[in-house]
Amino acid sequence: MHLMLVDGKVVHVDMGPVLRRHRAEIVRLRADAIGPAADLTADEAFSTEEVKEMWQRSGLSDDDLDAAANAAMAVWTVEQLRQLALP
C-alpha cells in the first residue's frame, strides 16, 4: 500500500497492479535482450570462443550475459533429456 494525497486527504492506494505491470514490462524487455544471446549460445554451429567474442561485442551487461548462458543451458539440458527419451 502507498499513501497518496487526494482532494486534500491522505488515502491508501493499492499500487500492486501498477507495479506488476511495470515488472512484467521489465522482464519482457530483458528477455528481448537476452533471448538472441541465449539462442546463439545454444546453437551448435558456433564454438564457445566465437560466442564469447560476439557476446563481448554485443554491449550486453555481465548480468544479461549470465542470464543468457543460464537460459541456453536450460534449453540444452531439456533438449538432451528429450533426445534420451526418444525411442
N, C-alpha and C positions, 0 to 999 in steps of 0.2 A: 504494500500500500504506500502511496505517496500523498503528501499533503499539497493542496492547491488552493489558491485564493480565487473564489468565485463570488462575484457580486459582493465583495467586502467580507465574505465569510470564509473561514478555513474549512475545507471539506476533504474527506478521504477519497482518493481516486485509485481505482484498480488499474495499474499500468501493465498488468500481466499480458493482455492481448497485444499491446503495442510492443512490449519487449520481446515477446515470442516472434512476432512478425519481423522485427529488426534482427533477431538472432538467426532466423531462417534465411534472411537475405544475406547475412554474413557467411553462413555455411554454404549457400549457393554460389556466392562469388568465389569463395576459397576453393570449392570443388571445381569450378570452371578453370581456376588457375592451375590446380594440381592434377586434374584429370589427364591432360595431354602428357605431362611428365610421367605419370603412372603408366600410361599406355606405352610410352617409349621404353620405359624400364622393363616392362613385361614382354616387349617384342624381342623375340629370339634372333631377329635379323641384325641386332646391334650388340656389339661387345660391351662389357662393363665400362671399359675405358672410353668408348665412343659416347655412351650415355652420360658418363661423368663429365666429359668435355662439353657436351650440349647443355647439360644442366648448369654448368658454370657460366656459360654464355647467356643463359635464359634470363638472368636477373631475378629469379625466384629467391626468396629468403631461405635460410637453412631450415627453418621450421616447415616451410612449404615443401622443400625437397625431402625432408624426413617423412612428412605425411604422404608424399607421392610414393616413396620407397615402401612404406608400410602398406599402402593400398595395392601396389604392384605385387608385393609378397603375398598378400591375402588372395589376390586373383590367381597367382601362380600356384599357391597351395590348393585352392579349390580345384583348379584345372588338373593338378596332379592326382588328387583324390578321385576326380571324375574319371580320369583315364584308368585308374586302378579298378574302378567299379565296372568298366566295360567288359563284356564277355569276350 
